[in-house]
Structure formats: structure tokens, C-alpha cells
Amino acid sequence: MQNFVHLSEGYLDYCQYQKRLDSKTLKAYRIDIAQLLQYIKGSDGCLSKINLSNYVISLHNIFKPKTVKRKIASIKAFCNWMEYEEFITSNPFSKMNLKFHEPHILPKTIPLDVIKTILQSAYQEYEMNYKSPNKMATCLRNIAVLELLFATGMRVSELCSLQSDNLNLPDKQIRIYGKGSKERMITISNSDVLSALHRYKVAFSEQIENVGFLFVNRLNHRLSEQSVRFMIKKLALKAKVQQHLTPHMFRHSFATLLLEEDVDIRYIQQILGHSSITTTQIYTHVSTKKQNDILSLKHPRNRVSINS
């Protein structure tokens, strides 16, 4: 058993220094593998097919299918690595059938008029606090965050991890480092968005230079993902928006609205930083407006005329 613990540390080092996985992925792998090892420690300490089968059953009793699928993938990758490095003679997963039904959950989006309401609320709050420089600065940051989330469709983790030099306003481009340290460049063409980012950078220039990150909080630290979630929730309440909003919903809305404008899904895949087109294709099920347009304007029944 102790040998597996030692091997897991070697595997995590391999993931960090050779595969260059990000800290969040490494943390998830560490937790997933540790939970497995704790489970088999309570049985006979063997990484056997029967122990793995029982462990998968126990996972289904605790977690949702999507979480179970991720945990199995983490463990399977660990076992594949041990087999490749010849630390184990046979992979217990090789003769296991682990296919199971995962509910198809559509991503939640924000209607365009609600996005407009949230943005208006943020700009109005800025105008109302003209007598308070500190509040005005916070409002400028909130506006810049909202505008950037919707302008680029980036993940909130990517936004909070932006370095000060990732944003190139003269060239209207932003460099984003996504999952697996994959880099992508996105153009920001909207003048309102560019103006909001410029005003924010001017107002926070000293803090940005000291901290190194593009978005900072009132304590002069990197802005946290939780702070962005709280900010959006607070603005939604002020704007009297009933829908529960999250930063990731701006990403979903960005992709769906682009699809409705006939943007090729392969371009959307690149902009979002998806490794597989399969991930992006989920948005084709969300775009009900596009479906309505197709069926209303292009359905062949419209060309069938019945004479009475």
C-alpha cells in the first residue's frame, strides 16, 4: 500500500513537470487518487479489478455521474502510467466495462437583454459614485470584468489569472492561457469594451504593476474567482434580475449568441479554447432561436402549396 502512495507522488510530479498540467487539475488528481488509495487500504490493499469495481460503485452512491466520470478518468490515467512505467504488470482497467449513462445537461445561458441590463447597472453604479474615488475605481474594475467576460467568452479562472502584459490594448488583443497551459489570442474589437479596459488600467496602474495580475482587489491581491461571482450576484440583485447568474454563464451565452449569428462552430471552438469540437457542439442544442429560424424560414413544407 505504501508503494502506491509513493508511486502516486511520482505520477503527480510527472503530470506537473512533464505534462505541465495546471494547479487545479493537479489538485483534482491528487484528491481522486488519494480517495482511491484510502478505499483499497480499507480492504486488502490491492489495486485489483474487484476492488476497483467496488470502488466505482461506492462513487456512484456519493457523487453525481459527471464527477464519477472525472474521478474514474483520473484513476485510469494513473494506472496507465504505472503500467507504461512497468510498476504494475497488468492494468486492472483493461478488462473492466465502465460505461454508464451520464445525464445530458444543457448549459445555462443569459438572454441578451439581461446581459444588457447587468452592464447598464454596472455603468450606472459608476456614475452614481462620482464623489467617491475608491468606489468609482471598484466600479471601473467591475465594468472591465463584465465586459471582458462577455467580449471573449473566457473562463473566470482564465480572467483572474491574466497577467498585466496579457492585455495589449494598442493591438486590441488579449493572450489567454487556458486548460493545460494552452495559449490563445483573442481580438477585442468593440470600442466600449476597449474604453472600459483602458479606463480600468489607468485607474489601477500602480496596483497592477505591484501585483503583476491584471485584475486586483481592494487588498492589492489578485482578484479571486469567488469575488467575481459575488460581484455578479450583487449587480444582478441591484438590477432586479431574478435569474441566478454565474461568470460561466457569460461564456455559455457568448458561444450561443455567436452560433445564432451563423459563426462557424470551429471558430467558436478556437475562441473558447476547447480541445475537442465535441465540447463545443453542446451549444448547438442550446440555440433555440437558431432552430426556430431554420424551421420557420427553410423548412421544405413552406414550398408545398395545397390547392383547395
Steps between C-alpha positions, in 0.01 A plus 500: 500500500781739592650434157187633326516820706861546392409427137214749510745775597720402207202507268393846621856626445481361146168682445639825634846514344461298178134532407495856640149467639356799686471518879125437505532181296787381719296566813208298359732212404655499847160484669364232264802271538519551877133403535561180302805405706311567822222269378724207406694547824178408678474174303801285417724778373504364145433699186289219357208487257255404776616783727473751217152373406381536860660843525318621187171379652576695818572811294159475332339492843666828598562715194318613188576314173716782361719499812525120496607510135776750582625300799512180295696683228752619761548151641518342155771743393697414815471127428600550135811686614595225748456236230704699246779551754476128587420558867204262457492193275135533397255788491181415696303728268584293190215254561247734659187632329436837662250651257208666675229747412585860569206746498518750216483839669477805278709803597306788650517826308409863568260672258659793318256749655601381849870542413417853386318565830799379704742714301274804533478444875880490525542821299226677699666404826821656375321827415324509838827476694677793334565659843687197631828423318536159667149390406545635148818293462321186617219569256751540216650163588155336510412645161830380352442148638147478361597641162794262466301192602238571235742630235723192506302213652798419722471292815496688830818312601670626183386856570630500857833350385566766236840666535530875447681455168242253361282793395629695200262791455683668206470177299153426644607150604505292813710189566319229696653191661233231524485144628821306455689830460366530145540852368259689276476856372166678479427830330287758681341724241215670687586862583297502825685195627838646407410828669392322819825303512707813435330697777544211740871461422559872552314500833681189629837546331700509825324199655529301178872568480554396864287185489581389144147382427259697285211492747565586864282533811485771766774325700735524201490125436394306192123518453351163597244300306269513801517881498388505137208268581398721792530815288272360229248384760500845662451680168217263406321579825537874441371462145208291633593205280319192630719248318794357695811611309854363505817604315494178296154584367657797318723245321200286408308805377799622297521168313126463448452854370789457255338183369178690448696747288610213272860491623663168407520272804869429428581867554302501823695191610829687450378813675376303803819295516327161473730209414218308337218616274275260695514734799395796289217313332291511817413859408327384184231351728458824691444739212120476481478830312714359223284188488184710476647706216598189306162333537307820429697615196655189347260214568406328169133500601498872419549409133202268494183673388162333544231601253148488642 
